[in-house]
C-alpha cells in the first residue's frame, strides 16, 4: 500500500514538469511590462512601452530622464550560463544613456552598469544565478526621440537543466547527482518505511533533510528523560522544604523553652548551676541545628540551580538554528508554532507555504509543514532561528 499517495503524485508531477522544461527552449524575449513611470518632466517621445516586448524588430520605446521602465520574463528565466547571458538591443547607438538593474523578485536589484548602445552582460561577473526582472532608469534626453531607444531584451541562456531529474534545476541543486526516485511501493528509495510528511522532507538544494528530523526526535526523547529528572528533583526539593519548615518551627519554640527554664531557675537557686549547664547544652544543640539548617539550605540552593539548568537545557532542545546563504531555501517547522528570525536581523525577504493548491505568504511556521524562505542578497550568510 502507498503510505503517502499525495506526496508521490506531487513528486511525479514535479519530475515530469522539469523533465519537459529541461528539454524545451523557452521564448528568450521579454514577455511583460511591469511598470513604466513617466513623471513630470518626461518627454513622452518614442513608441509604446510594449515595443520593448518580443524579438528585436526595430520598433522601440524611448526612456529619458526621469523615466523608469521595468520589464520581465514570464515563461522563462535569463539564466547564468557559459559566456554572456543577457543582450539589450538599442536603435540609435550612442545618443542617450540609461542605467541597467536586474532582479530575481522585483524587490532586490543588482546594478549592471550604464549603457548607450547594444550591450551584452555576463551574470558570472555579478554572482547572479538568474534574472526575472530588468529595470531601465533614464539619464538624459539625447537623440531624435529623447532618451535611450530600447528595441528588445534577449535571454541568451534559457534552458532548464535537471541532470538528476529530482525537480531541482542544476542552477539551484547542491546535490545534482543524487536523484530522488520512487520504489514500487510508492516510497522514496532514500526514505523507505518512513510514515510522516516531515520525515520525507527535502531541501530546495536537492539534498535530504532526514538527518535534521532524526536529530529533533532524539532531542525530544532526551527532553522526556530530563523532564522526568526535573520532576524527581522537584519532589525532593518539596521534601527538603518541608523539613526546613519543621526546623523553623523548632527554632520558633527556642525562646519559649529558654523562658521556661529561666522561670525554673528563678524558683530555685539550688538548681541554678545545673540549670545553667542545661541551658548551655541546649544552646550548643541549637547552634548545631543552625549549622545543619545552613548546610541543608545550601543543598537546596544547589538543587534549585540544577533545576534551572535543566529547564534551560529543555528550552534549548525545543528550538534549532541553521546557517543560510542568500537565495531560496525550503525549511521545515518545529514541534509547535514559531516566528522565524535571523542573526543579523532583517535577512528574511519573504516566506511562502503551499496550501489549497497555491503558495501563500506567511509570517509564522506551523508544525508538520515545509516553507519556502527567501534570504535577501544583502545577507551573504545568516543564522536562521526557530524557537517557540
N, C-alpha and C positions, 0 to 999 in steps of 0.2 A: 504493500500500500504506500502511496506517496504521502509523506507526512506534511509537506508544505506545498500543495499544488499551486497556490497563488505565487509563491516565490519562484518555482520552477518555470511557470508560464512567463512571468515578468523577465526572467533571465534569458529565456529563449527569444522573447521579443527584442531585448537589447542586442543579443548576438546577431539576430537576423538584420536588425536595423543598421548596426555598424558594419556588418558584412556588406550590405548594399552600398553604404556610403564609401567604404574603403575601395570599392571597385567602380565608383562613378566619379566623373568630373563635374563638380558643381559649377554653375554660371559664375565666372570670375569677376563680373562687373558689379557696380553698386546697384542696390535694389530700392532704397528708400531714402527720402529726405526727412530727417527727424525734425529739424527746425532751420528757418532762415530768418535771422534777426536783421531788420533794416531800420535802425533808429533814425532820429532826426539827423540830417547831415549826409544821409546815404544818397548816391547818385540815381539809384533805381534804373541804371542802364543795363544793357545786355539782355539775353533771353530769359525765359522762365527758369526758375531754380531746378525744375525737373529735367532740364537739358544735361545736368550732371550725371543722370542715371543712364544705365545701359552702356553699350560699347562706344568707342570713340568714333564720332560721325561729323566732326567739325561744327556741331551745334554746341553752344556754351552759355553759361551764366557768369556774369561779371561780379566779382567780390571786391568791393572797395572799402576804404576806411569810412565808418567804423562797423561794417557789416560782419556777421558771423554765420557761417553755414556748417551744419552738422549733418552728415550722411552716414548710411550704414549698409552692411551686407545682411541679407535675411536668410538666404538659402545656403550660405557657406561662411567660413572664416577666411581671412587672409592669414595663412599660417607661416611660421618661421621655417623655411626650407633651406636648401643649398643655394647660396648666392642671394641676389636681390629678391625681395618678397612683395614689394608694392610699387606700382608705377602710376604717376599722375600726369595727365595729358593737359597741356595748355595751348591755346590757339596762337596768341601773339607773344612769342618767346621774348622775355626781357623787358616788357613795357610796364610791369607792375609787380609788386611784392606781396606775398601772403605768408603767414605763419601756419605750420602744419602740426597738429596734435593728433594722437591716436589713443584708443581706449578699448578695453575688453567689455566694459559695462556702462559706458556713458557717465561714469562718476569720476573715476581716477584716470587722468590723461597723462601721456608721455609726450614731451616736446621733441619733434624730429628735426626742426630747423626752419629757416626762411628760404623760400624759393621764388623764382620769377619765370620759370620755363619748365619744359618736360623734365621730370626727375624720377629716379628710382631710389628706393630705400631698402637696406638690408636690416631686418629686425634683430639679427645677431649683434649688431653694433649697439643696441639699446636694451639687450636682455629681455626681449619681448617674445612670448610664445605664440600669441595670435592676436588678431585685431578684429573687432566688430564695428567700431565707430571711428570716423575721421572728422576732425574739426578744422575748418579753414577760417583764419582771422585776417581780415583785410587790413593792409598797412598804408596804402596810398591810392591815388586816383589817376595813375598814368594810363596811357593808351587811348585808342579811339573811343572805345566804351570803357569808361573809368573803372579801373580795378583789374584784378587777376582774372583772366578769361578761362574758366575751368570747363574742359570738354568732357572728361571721364576719369575714372579711377579703376585700375585693374589689380586684382589679387593674383600675383604670379605663382603662388602655391596655394591650392585649394583642396587637394585630395585629402580624404580622411584615411589614415593608415592604422590598422589594428592588427599587428602581427600575430598576437596570440588569441584573437577573437574572443576577448573577455569583456567586451563592451566598453573598454577604456582605450581611447586612441593613443598611439605611441607618444604623441607630444606631451601627454599627461601621465603616462604609465611608467611608474618606477620599477615595475616588475614585468617588462614587456614579453618575457619568455616563460611566464607561468600562467597558462590559460586556466580558466575556471570551466571545468567540464561537468557533465551530468551523467550519473550512472544509470543502469537500467531501472533501478527502483526509484529514480527521480530525485536522488540526493546529490549534492555536490560531492565529487570524489574526495575533496580535501576534508569534508566535514561529515562523513558518514556517521550515523547513529546520533546526530545532534537533533534536538527536539524543539528548540525555541528560535524565534526570529533573530534575537540578538546574537545567538551562537553562530549564525551563518552570515553575520555582517561582514562586509568587505570594504576596505578603504578605497577612496577615489583614486589612489595611485596604483591600483591593480593588485595590492597585497592583502593578505588575510588579517583580520582583527581578532581571531580566535584567542590568541595568547592574552590579549588585554582582558577579555571576558573571563578567561580561566583565572587570571590574577584576581579579578574582582570577586569571583566566587570563593577563592581561597581566603581573601581578606574577610568576606562575610563569615566564613567558618571560624576564623580567628576572633572576629568580633563576638561571636556567640560564646566562645570559651572565656574571653575577657569579661563579658557581661556577667557570666556565672561567678567568676572570681570576685568581681565587684560586689555582687550580692552577698557572697560569703563574708567579705571584709566589712560590708555594712552591718551584717548580723553581729559579727564580733565587736564592731565598734559600739553597737547598741548595748551589748552586754557590759562592755567596759564603762560606758556612760552610766549604766545602772549602778555599777559598783561604786563609781565616783559619787553618785547621789547618796548612797548609803554612808560612805565615809564622811561626806559633808554633814550628814545628819548627826553622826557621832561627834564631829567637831563642834557642832552647834550645842551639843549637850555638855561639852567640856566645862564651860563656865558654871553650869548647874552642878556638876559633880564637885568642882572646886569649892563652890559656895556651901554645899552641904558639909564637906569635910571641914571647912573653916568654922562652921557653926558648931560642929562637934569639938573642935579644938578649944573654942571659947567655953565650952561646958566643962571641960576637964583639963586642968594644967598638967596633971599626972600623965596624960596621954599625948602631951604636946610633942615630945621627941619622936615617938612612934608615928604620930600623925604627920609630922613634918617629913619624916622619912618616906611615908606612904605617898605624900604629895610629890616629893622629888621623884619617886619611882614612876608615878603617874605621868608627870611632865616628860620624863625620859621616854615613856611609852608613846605619848602623843607626838613627841618630836620624831620618833622613829616612824610613826604613822604618816606624819607630814612628808618625811623623806620618801616613803613608799608611794604616797599620792603624787608627788612630783615626778617620780620615775614613771608611774602609770600615765600621767598627763603627757610626758614626753613620748611615751609609746603611742598614745592616741594621736598626738600631733603627727608623728611619723606615718601612722596608718592613713590618716587623712590625706597627707601629701601623696602617698601611693595611690589612693583612690582618685585624686585629681589627675595624677599622671596617667592612670588607666583611662579616665574619661577623655583626656587629650588624645591618647592613642586611638580610642574609638572614633573620635571626631576626625582624626587624620585618615582613618581607614574608610570613612564614608565619602571620600572625595578623591579625585585624581587630577593630574595635570600632565600635559604633553606639549612638547616644543613643536611649533608650526612655522612654516615659511609662508611668504606671501602667496596668494592664489586661493584656489578652491580646495576644500577638504571635506570628507564625509566623516562625521564624528558621531559616536553613539552616546546615549544618555547613561546616567547612573540610576540607582535603585529608587530614587524619588525625584520630584521636580526640582530643577535648579536653573539659576540665571547665569549663563557663562560670562566670564570676564577674562581679561588678558593683562599680562605684565610685559611691556608697558601698557597702560590703558589706551583705549581708543583704537585698537588694531582690528576690531571686527567691523567690516563694512556692512554685511547683511547675512541673514541666516534663513534657510528655507527648509520646510518639511513637506513631504509628499502625502497629501490627504485627499480622499474623494476624487482621485483621478487628476489632481493638479498640484503644483508646487505653491505653497503659501508661505509668506514671510512670517517669521516667529521671533520672539524675544526670550522665550523660556523653553528649556529642554524638559520633556516628559519621559517617564520610564518606558523602556522597551521600544524606543524609536531611534531612527538614524536621521541626522540633519546635515544639510549642506551648509558649510560655513566659508565665507569669503574673507580672507585676511588681506588687508589693503597693501598696496605696493610700498607704502612708506615704512612698513614693518618687515624688514628682511627676515627677522626671526622674533618670535614672541612665545611666552608661556601661556597656553590656553588652559584655563582652570574651571573645573566643575565641582561645586560643593553645595550642599543643601542650604 
